[in-house]
Amino acid sequence: MELRHQVIVVGAGPAGLNAAKYAANAGCDVALIDAGKKLGGQYWRHTGAQDFDQSLHHDFDSGSLLMDAVQANPRIIIYSDTSIWSASIINDEIVLRSKSVAFITQRLILATGAYDRAIPFPGWDIPGVMTAGAAQSLLKGSGVIAGKKIVVAGSGPFLLPVSAALSSHGADSVELFEASSATAWLRQLHILLQNPSKIVEGLSYFKTLQSHKVKMKYRSAVVAAHADESGLLKSVTVAKIDSDFKVLSVREIECDVAAISYGFTPDIALATSLGLKAKVASDGSTVISVDGDQRATYTNEKYQIFCAGELTGVGGSDLALVEGAIAGLSAANSSQNKRTLVKLRKRLTRFAKALLMVYPVQTGWKEWLKHDTTICRCEEVDYQEFLYAGQVLGASDARTMKLMTRCGMGMCQGRICSRNIFDLLGSSDDDRIRGGQRPIITPITLGELAQEGLL
Amino acid sequence: MIHFLFEGKSLQATEGQSLAAALLANQERITRYTRGKSKPRGIFCGIGVCFDCLLIVDGVSNQRSCLVEVKDGMQVRIQDGA
């Protein structure tokens, strides 16, 4: 089946919801597609139940207002539970394929968001070790606390709401280890002071952490995890680290869950499969280049593609909302209120860049690896195989490394390991950008392809 | 409350929960064993990105437990060799 819409938005998080709203309010017929069953994306993930615990969210009120507005808008048709597995340009039209429908448009807005960045260490594949986002999504989406004794670790502001939510919703104990220094913010103080609402938000998390007796340590990291005889997580090794993430001293802490994340990786798979121009951001992530209208470069008069939110650079929900609004207006050829939005975007972008400088992920993590540490989780490639391919077989770029060891070739299509592999190899920007290109966005069975008549 | 079968055991869950969450709430942490080294794996990314929490749902393999909603009477098995 083929469905045509004036504007198609992919992703129903803050950026996509606002993009759909602004484009529809400017008079367009809009389709909003999302892989999830409910609107809100990862940020406003919720159970959908009447008694949903709103205290899990920093600002669920504004989220539910926006979701309600989108749902009530007669110009917006919502396609939830719909994964796009391929995107291509055919006869100057953009064609997005889901399992049963081909969506066709000439104006596309991508708001595909981001996922947690995970860094390898010995034992990071033991059940019980998960990303901070996983612990958060279990709680927000299903009301389940991941464990009893929880260690939260990694780097970035996201660890604060995760620790606050886990400690205030029933975990027996939560300990938080932040790799960055306690005083890193001082160097960016002028930018923080321009965003007082962020100070208020941050303080509210610290207050929750304090009232639930959460111990927080800076310049610390989980550098190994250990399993019991049944293969489940029983403890982690926590290290004091220096500013380069090199280990200074270690101790072992018992826990049944370790929730660990080092910021986010933008999900650019759909964008790069359409040939949109990418660049490497200051944090080493690959992001999509856009102009002041949020328009991606590879477009012409016949079809236009806009990107908003994390896939243009990790910046948080406030920036995503503004970028979404601008993208929605641009797709609708409207310039109402655009100047105010552009000014706001400038301030929030400065804040986002400052954040990335406060929480840098340093290369010292490479020294946490042992010979048998898994590098690619899907294909079970360990560090020894990786080193052999590099040093003996001469694999110096990510593609050759993939061909020789299979790292990045599994089900997740390199989403988890490729950024780490680029860092281990010291890959060039070109190599990072090329390595992010995937013709198939999410795995699909041959049977499903045959049903579509595509085989 | 709804009930589902995991490796033959009847477990309780709340409607609307993901299978991954329902399993964790029942202290079940292993969803699959890897095909190369037979290592246990469980939920990792929680949002459908990493494909680590695969299991067999009503006879269909390679289902991401973090994305599948638990249903009454669902038959769930650990996937050996994903």
Chai-1 contact restraints between the chains, C-beta under 6 A:
chainA,res_idxA,chainB,res_idxB,connection_type,confidence,min_distance_angstrom,max_distance_angstrom,comment,restraint_id
A,Q42,B,I47,contact,1.0,0.0,6.0,A-B,restraint_1
A,T47,B,G16,contact,1.0,0.0,6.0,A-B,restraint_2
A,Y115,B,V49,contact,1.0,0.0,6.0,A-B,restraint_3
A,P127,B,R29,contact,1.0,0.0,6.0,A-B,restraint_4
A,P127,B,I30,contact,1.0,0.0,6.0,A-B,restraint_5
A,P127,B,P40,contact,1.0,0.0,6.0,A-B,restraint_6
A,P127,B,G42,contact,1.0,0.0,6.0,A-B,restraint_7
A,M130,B,I43,contact,1.0,0.0,6.0,A-B,restraint_8
A,M130,B,F44,contact,1.0,0.0,6.0,A-B,restraint_9
A,T131,B,C45,contact,1.0,0.0,6.0,A-B,restraint_10
A,G133,B,G46,contact,1.0,0.0,6.0,A-B,restraint_11
A,A134,B,I43,contact,1.0,0.0,6.0,A-B,restraint_12
A,A134,B,C45,contact,1.0,0.0,6.0,A-B,restraint_13
A,A134,B,G46,contact,1.0,0.0,6.0,A-B,restraint_14
A,S137,B,G46,contact,1.0,0.0,6.0,A-B,restraint_15
A,S137,B,I47,contact,1.0,0.0,6.0,A-B,restraint_16
A,L138,B,A21,contact,1.0,0.0,6.0,A-B,restraint_17
A,S142,B,Q17,contact,1.0,0.0,6.0,A-B,restraint_18
A,S142,B,S18,contact,1.0,0.0,6.0,A-B,restraint_19
A,S142,B,A21,contact,1.0,0.0,6.0,A-B,restraint_20
A,V144,B,A21,contact,1.0,0.0,6.0,A-B,restraint_21
A,V144,B,L24,contact,1.0,0.0,6.0,A-B,restraint_22
A,V144,B,A25,contact,1.0,0.0,6.0,A-B,restraint_23
A,G231,B,P40,contact,1.0,0.0,6.0,A-B,restraint_24
A,L232,B,R29,contact,1.0,0.0,6.0,A-B,restraint_25
A,E380,B,T34,contact,1.0,0.0,6.0,A-B,restraint_26
A,E380,B,G36,contact,1.0,0.0,6.0,A-B,restraint_27
A,E380,B,K37,contact,1.0,0.0,6.0,A-B,restraint_28
A,M411,B,F51,contact,1.0,0.0,6.0,A-B,restraint_29
A,C412,B,C50,contact,1.0,0.0,6.0,A-B,restraint_30
A,C412,B,F51,contact,1.0,0.0,6.0,A-B,restraint_31
A,R415,B,V49,contact,1.0,0.0,6.0,A-B,restraint_32
A,I416,B,C50,contact,1.0,0.0,6.0,A-B,restraint_33
